Amino acid sequence: MARKKITEELKSKIIELYKQGLSSVEIAHQVNVSANSVCKIIKENKIERNVATKGEIRALKRYAVQLLGADEKVLDEIIKELDKRRVIQYRLSLMRLKPFIEELKNASAKN
């Protein structure tokens, strides 16, 4: 199978999608190139990677506990679920985390 030629237009689209918060894997599927190619383009253009560090995740957990009154055990379950869904590979925002917190709170309240 021949490799797809990555034009300047395609590079611009990849950068735009990445800045919108899509992961390199999501972009790769959308534009039909490899995730490695997407990462290479992001790196070549000196764009800050959207990868959450363990420290950022811990800080986000503390913030969610304080702001939302979430249980730390519930947050650990959320993080496990996000990791399964491969969400942790890119920066987590409270807006992304809040629906999972509510979902798990509701599920634990039913039990």
Sequence and secondary structure as in RCSB ss.txt:
>XXXX:A:sequence
MARKKITEELKSKIIELYKQGLSSVEIAHQVNVSANSVCKIIKENKIERNVATKGEIRALKRYAVQLLGADEKVL
DEIIKELDKRRVIQYRLSLMRLKPFIEELKNASAKN
>XXXX:A:secstr
       HHHHHHHHHHHHTT  HHHHHHHHTS HHHHHHHHHHTT       HHHHHHHHHHHHHHH   HHHH
HHHHHHHHHTTGGGS   HHHHHHHHHHHHHHHHH 
